[in-house]
Amino acid sequence: MFSKFFINRPIFATVVSILIILAGIISINILPVKEYPAVTPPQINVQATYPGADAKTLSSTVATTLENAINGVENMTYITSTASPSGILSMSVMFEVGTAVEQAKVDVNNRVQLALSKLPTEVQRQGISVKERSPDMLKVIAFTSKNEVHDTTYISNYLTVNVIDDIKRIKGVGEAMVFGAKDYAIRIWIDPQKLAFYSLTADDVTSVIRTQNNQYATGSIGREPIKTVTPFTYSITTEGRLKTVEAFENIIVRSNEDGSTLRVKDLAQVKLGADSINTVGRYSGDPMIPVGIFLSPGANALEVSAALDKTLEELSKNFPEDIKYKIPYDATLFVKESIKEVIKTLGEAILFVIILIYLFLGNVRATFIPVMAIPVSVIGTFAGLYAAGFSINLLTLFGMILAIGLVVDDAIIVIENVERNLRTKDLKVKDATIEAMKELTTPLIAIILVLSAVFIPAALTGGFSGVMYKQFAITIVMAVVISGIVALTLTPALCAIFLKQHEPEPIWPIRKFNQFFDWSTRIFIGITKQTIRLWFFSLALFAILIYATYSIMKINPTGLVPTEDKGMLMVLTYMMPATSLGESKKITAEIEKQLLANPNVIGTGAITGIDIATFAYKTDAGIMFTKLKPWSERKLPEQKSQALAGQFMGQFMMTSKEAFVVPVNPPPIMGMSTTGGFEMWIQDRTGGSLHTLNKYTSEIVAKASQDSRLSGVRTTLNTNTPQYKLSVDNDKAKAMNISIDSIFNTIQSTFGQGYINDFNLYGRTFHVNIQSDSQYRATKEEFKSVYVKTKDNNLVPLSELTSLDRVVDASVIERFNMFNAAKVTGNPNIGYASSDATKAIEEIAESVLPEGYTIAWSGTTFQEKKLESEGNYTSLYAAIFVFLILAALYESWSIPLAVIISIPFAIFGAALAVFLRGLEADIYFQVGLITLVGLSAKNAILIVEFAMDKLKNGMNLLDATIEAAKLRFRPIVMTSLAFIVGTLPLAISSGAGSASRHIIGTTVVGGMITAMVIGVLFIPLFFYIVLKVKQKILKTNTKLDI
């Protein structure tokens, strides 16, 4: 017998356990720590720039060309594009979870290169970037200047030159992005009136600058091949690119015969300024430059955060005295607090389990034995996580908490059986232990196999749910396998040493508890007999329970993962369409003041000029990262982030007349969506106008605002943005001998921003741009003062060749999977779940949209829709695996049925508990169900295994069934209660991350209670009926060959 070796060699058994603990301790120190494993789908970002182009031009000339090329790349799930009025096109290509991101980037880049020649020349000159967009934003750092000694342009470039590169070199940092970077540029601010006076155009100035600010290859003197040998070879060097404002000012535009020259400074102001001013940042009222820090895949968030803090502290010693930094957003605060709360819950679970074990076993020595299984199994599991390439995250820690109740089960079963042998048989402790292990080795192995097998389908599932299941499943399997090893090695060795043949009488509370339990056992056996006697009535009750379970599961709201209080809010602001950046800044500042006045807010980081929902630069949008007080200082329900979001929503509806303000929680999983809530796309497959699409979208949003299930519903499409539509008289231009290219180049260089070439500063390369001075771009009347040149060098006012008409149209155009689309986002109202919100908006959309318009999902909602079908199948497959393992173990198709039929009791309890607490049946609920499949099967195995032994020893079927139920009732209740009290802290915990803990804790506690209280009454019945049916089939009343 396997365990006998360790009973005779207790030191050997101890050494094995110590080695497991040491391996776990070493692994803890090197495992990465994250909130979640890599569950976010890989995302490749393609960005193109077309200076001066509007959204419609970008969408029609650049987006469609690139989409046609990229669409269908391997493992792609969907593609979106956003054309903004700033001339920037941003495309996101989403892939299946688990796709190799580097290969995805190569595949996308290859297709972009094939399409490059089809794009406008100006887009090609600017270049197209293809890069992995890291979804894990670690921090946002706000850099400010005290008393505004330095402007934000200086701060931005100081960071670019002196800080950003150092941050990027930190191990684990995937990207350090300056939001709204104001890179230096030589700005040529031309005066159209002066150009006209000298009979010049913007094209003329651009041409001379491009020629005189260039890098030329000039060769060498005396370089081979050469006929005459020279002693030296000399390189010929030139000044190359210009470096100073003065040098650009002195570029010669025209030389006259009298020796006089016309220079750039005679026609324009030349300044060193910002390449673009798309955004304005403020931290708690002070101007700031925000820098987003993103993690590289697999990086340890806490280690990177610590290294980043250290690097910033060192770099700050050399900052100009006025430049300071603050951190308005830090993802590790939530991660640290969540892990801290989980570890606290872990400690509570261990304490509760120890108390329960002592209550049942009645003495310290016996209690010590199963308690030893906890550190060995839990700490040893970390070694398994390292071997599997996993991280320490919320899922693996949840798995360990659930495993606490499991890892002591096997040891409890061993001790209980040894003590029963000591009470009922005249055996020495060592002999009683050997006898117990003879009886238990097979059922222990069966339990280990079943609890491991139940998670095999979960571990093999692909996609988002597969990653979630796998982390959780493998953690529990590792803990169960290690606890099984302990139960077969260390536990019997300790029993032989610590247990006594005649234990002293337990203390009074323990005696009373044992008396109560003996009474409970008698009641249990009495009910069990009645359950078997009234088998038809019992089966009817079982059928009712199955129907009730189905009904509850149907009405339980669903979701992907719960919304957590992450210690911050994202406050989105939308001003009137076409509101200028300066005006938006004023409005945002007022909203910021109201936020800071709330006692639960400790800081805000505001960025005006960006729409976070589309990541498009828009002068009439903004976002504020609003940092809340620590969780320990916000314990009241009205202080939770969800409640504060609702309060701010109502407050701003009353006070903010110039902006639509939407406070939202961050997404539950960073990188899965931009904000929390649902993401729906309305696709126009008819090729109709954006105005028609906007009409239907607006109707949907209006109806959604009246639906009590929805909150904060909004759309990114707005075709009511005031614009001017430019029309060119091609016939007149042709008649005047003016090229169309020259007209548009002049317009772009005047009213847009013309890119000329580059210059070097501080070892970097920056742009040289040309544009009209601000007073010549203020009104449409300025078209009269801008001229184009005919091929005969005559000047013609732009106003003679063009016309401007006031129109309203979309400033941002989005596309989803090759079609023009409108993005609709929103949140479930208080008291409603994610599934309620998606169902509501889906019903509204179907009632409004005509034929040719369809809906699609993205972000978190996309994964949620996939999960709706995957989760239930995984639980079913888990039950099938359990059945097959037991069939192989018992060499019987009938015996496993008695085990499998007991599973619905646990599912009923789980569904009922979640329903009564008003929680969502999300991914954590599905994980809990899979766990319950194995746990409820374990209870049945204990009874079935002993009943089979009794049958083999000559008992009749009914007596064997009742005797097995009587013998195994105490260990079943004991192990079930150990699991329940071990996971109860999850269900009642508070603090950061409590929403996830509540769902998984409620699921398994509710399921195990019904499995223990109701299910255990039916397991003997199912065994009896299955064997009775087998007798009928075999037409024998004799002892069964099982």
Secondary structure, 3 states (H helix, E strand, C coil): CHHHHHHHCHHHHHHHHHHHHHHHHHHHHHCCECCCCCCCCCEEEEEEECCCCCHHHHHHHHHHHHHHHHCCCCCEEEEEEEECCCCEEEEEEEECCCCCHHHHHHHHHHHHHHHHHHCCHHHHHHCEEEEECCCCEEEEEEEEEHHHCCCHHHHHHHHHHHCHHHHHCCCCEEEEEECCCCCEEEEEEECHHHHHHCCCCHHHHHHHHHHHCCCCCCCEECCCCCCCCCCCCEECCCCCCCCCHHHHHCCEEEECCCCCEEEHHHCEEEEEEECCCCCEEEECCEEEEEEEEEECCCCCHHHHHHHHHHHHHHHHCCCCCCEEEEEEEEHHHHHHHHHHHHHHHHHHHHHHHHHHHHHHHCCHHHHHHHHHHHHHHHHHHHHHHHHHCCCECHHHHHHHHHHHHHHHHHHHHHHHHHHHHHHHCCCCHHHHHHHHHHHHHHHHHHHHHHHHHCCHHHHHCCHHHHHHHHHHHHHHHHHHHHHHHHHHCHHHHHHHHHCCCCCCCCCHHHHHHHHHHHHHHHHHHHHHHHHHHCHHHHHHHHHHHHHHHHHHHHHCCECCCCCCCCCEEEEEEEECCCCCHHHHHHHHHHHHHHHHCCCCEEEEEEEEEEECCCCEEEEEEEEEEEEECCHHHCCCHHHCHHHHHHHHHHHHHHHCCCEEEEEECCCCCECCECCCCEEEEEEECCCCCHHHHHHHHHHHHHHHHCCCCEEEEEECCCCCEEEEEEEECHHHHHHCCCCHHHHHHHHHHHHCCEEEEEEEECCEEEEEEEEECHHHCCCHHHHHHCEEECCCCCEEEHHHHEEEEEEEECCCEEEECCEEEEEEEEEECCCCCHHHHHHHHHHHHHHHCCCCEEEEECHHHHHHHHHHHHHHHHHHHHHHHHHHHHHHHHCCCCHHHHHHCCHHHHHHHHHHHHHHCCCCECHHHHHHHHHHHHHHHHHHHHHHHHHHHHHHCCCCHHHHHHHHHHHHHHHHHHHHHHHHHHHHHHHHCCCCCHHHHHHHHHHHHHHHHHHHHHHHHHHHHHHHHHHHHHHHHHCCCCCCCC
